[in-house]
Amino acid sequence: MIRRTYLGTIPLVFKYYRTLFALVMLLLAMPAGRLNAQSPSLPNAAVSNPTLRSSQQVKILLQLDRSVYARGETIWFNAYLSAPEATPVGSTLQAELWKEDSLCLRHQFPVALGVTSGQFILPTNCATGWYYIRGFTDESSLIPFQTLVYVIGKETPPRSNTATAANSQLFFYAESGSLVEGIESHIAFKALDNRGMPATLSGTIQNAQGNIITSFSTWHQGMGEFYLRPEPGQTYYAQWVEDGSVRRQSLGAVRPTGNVLSLIDHPEGFLFELTSSEKNPLLRGRWLTGVMEEQEVFRLPLSPKVNTLQGVLRTKQLASGILTITVTDSSGGVIAARNVFVNNHEYRSTFSLQTDTISLARKAKNKWILQWPDSLQGSISIAVTDADLDGGRYGRSTLVAQSLLLFELKEEVVRPDWYFNTTADSASVGLDLLMLTSSKNDSPTPLVSLPIKSTDKKGYITIKGQAFFKDTRQPLANAKLIAVLSAPRIRNNILFTETDQAGRFSIDSILFFGPARFIFAEHRAPKKSRAIDIRLDATSLPSLVAASNWKRPNLPPLQTPLQQGDTAWLQKMNELVREAEGVTLEEVTIKTRTKSPLEKLQEEYTRGAFETDAFVERVIDLVNTDEATTYHNIFEYIRFRIPGLQVVDPDYSKSPPNPSQSGGFDMQNDPTKYRIFYRQLPSVSGMGNPPMVIYLNEVEVDADVLLTIPTAEIALVKLFSSFAAAQGGGPGGALAIYTKKIELLKQNSGSAVTFTGYSGIQTFPEIRYDNSPELRNSFDGRITLFWRSALFLNGNKGRLPIEFYNSDRTKRFRVVVEGLTPTGRPLFFEKILE
């Protein structure tokens, strides 16, 4: 029997089988015919697919900037949606922040190229304790994600919440699935308290007569191991003392005959031993196979004629992950199975950090360069935090732990990053115990249900509604509609759609953030459009609904993750940060002329070349008056309101300008569209008098588009007799029209409707003391100093400058780079600078 031993509490992964290793290597070098008949060895088994990843799971991974937050702070995150090529991942990520069973915050963000970013701004009155973030998309095949964060809120965090939980349970796991008489077996165990959290226990293994066979003790997170050779006809149980009471638990049934598979680490991968006491050769092992991520990576024939087989499985060319090793008999039945974790650390060997300027002085500038191979592709995010105040590894799990452990195992894993950040020997033993005491998540159950089931997924935002003739219930049937979309960072996006017999319409695949205004109009040239009303099916992006069987994560016991002095400081951090934002003007008296409402309106709406007063003939304020609301469209109003301005109706008996005509070509002077002239008469000549250039929210548009804008939606009209920013200098003048901002409009009004889209993706605020020297006298208590999300690596640029200013407290920097390749492999880099 190959086994792992300990020196004190330190596992020795290689020392204990050096003699056996030398023997196996000798046997492997001998011809098969000369091997001992009772203990032959197999040829070294090399994996057959070192680039394994084509069958990657569909899943969501989440990277946070750190682990512990204070009330009022921002949780920054980047989400990665991993799936095989051509597998849909959805277009909308819904991210939620929960405190136990209470939903605190919910946001929706658009997904592009399998990546999206977002943030949660923690309320200033939030409670202290554990919270969890969960995320899922509108594609139910993706495995949802959830992770824990710790928030220091308005209450003082408890010094400890590690109250003892009684009534522990022990679970035993024979290495290859069963105990067999006469064959020594490696047995792992897991101890859980009545909350389902890891418990610390020690005791003895006894037989039916009460004789002590061996002892056991938990080693990490309630897990431990021991070895036992069951005797014929015996039964075994564990005995321990808890709260003064003696507890016992059976180890389970012992089979009289069977097959036992054992594995331990080996410099080339894993050393295995298969022992059988079955008399019937048909019940002995015939094949040894390895499967990783649903792909078979090796298959070795086994001889049923011998009792013990040994060999080496070389796995150094595999990507890291869980490898399932199975022994099957001649009929294909599984007689022994075992999960092992292949940890080749390839995810760590990608990035390097060049620290040109590093300073831990207060408010000092740091200038570094992150480097990676030019051939690397994928997406990454970078966080630089205060290593003493970011909470270290409390709660948060890296993409490595998420991808390689959390999504692969059915059971909850406490502190999964420990297995990738502890010493090599401890990590090896810990991962092996985790594999023995956990089951693989082969067929995850979809946990997302959508409020509306549809196979016709268009992605992003879909606007659906019904059009009616104005002030009636009569549908506008089989008509063409034009819609003008205005939203934050979007101006005058022109959309087209058609209604059906019932007046219903749909516009899909739209992308915008926050509240947006849609202004609809009938489009039926050459006839005059008719006034309409629009009624939307919904006024905001519908929330996704998680399935009722979503399991809330256990909240682990945790001593306050920070020192008491730091905890007290974090509770006051919001006030300190606000003070650091700049000098207030409460006591400053400014003597200046009061601006008129029209001046304030221009200052609010106009930008750049449109701010000028040069060649301005008329400015009309429609926010502080309702005189335009009685007019059907803006053309009717400006005909009345601006002397010398002429609106020429379309002449559909003529043809549009020919681009190839001699003497110039002007699409603005199209007789088949509305044209506006100022203090000049339209000419029938080829050159003619130039019409005005029309701008809607400072974007050049055809005059016909203005027909879609109800006059009640217009805030400002500005007329220029000449406009230098227009093509050719705008000799015919320019007419700039601005629509009212969302907060000034009714939710729905006739043909104008409001729809709320995605949550806004904010930019991480960067403090630059060289540009704001007045801030140097204010206290800087930031914990996250630098955050860059959704950085795509396109294979031709292997460096990224990282520049930031230190806070007033940071004495050690933690740099974390995480990401995902196009094939779903995690990328990870972490470094502490001090």
Secondary structure, DSSP 4 states (H G I P E B T S, - for coil): ----EEETTEEESSGGGHHHHHHHHHHHHS-GGGS-TTS-BPPPEE-S-TT--TTPPPEEEEEES-SEEETT-EEEEEEEEE--TT----SEEEEEEEETTEEEEEEEEE-BTTEEEEEEE--TTPPSEEEEEEEEES-TTSBPEEEEEEEE-SSPPPS-------S-EEEEEETTSSEETTS-EEEEEEEE-TTSSB---EEEEEETT--EEEEEE--BTTEEEEEE-PPTT--EEEEEEETTEEEEEE---EESS-EEEEEEEETTEEEEEEEE--SSGGGS--EEEEEETTEEEEEEE--TT-SEEEEEEE-TTSPSEEEEEEEE-TTS-EEEEEEEEE---GGGSS-EEEEEE---STT-EEEEEEE--TT-EEEEEEEEEETTTS-TTSS---HHHIIIIITTBSS--SSTTHHHHS-HHHHHHHHHHHHHHS-B-SSPPP-EE-SS--S----SEEEEEEEEETTSS-B-TT-EEEEEEEETTEEEEEEEEE--TTSEEEEEEE--BSEEEEEEEE--TTSPPPPEEEEES-SBPPPPEE-TTPPPPP------SS-HHHHHHHHTHHHHHHHHT----TT-----PPPPHHHHHHHHH--GGGG--TTEEEEEE-SS--TTTTSSSHHHHHHHHSTTEEEEPP-TTS-PPPTT-TT---GGG-TTS-EEEESS----SSS-PPPPEEEETTEE--GGGGGGS-GGGEEEEEEES--TTSGGG-TT-EEEEEEPPGGGS-SEETTEEEEE-BPP-PPPP---TTT-GGGGGS----SEEEEEEEEEEESS--EEEEEEE--SS-SSEEEEEEEE-TTS-EEEEEEEE-
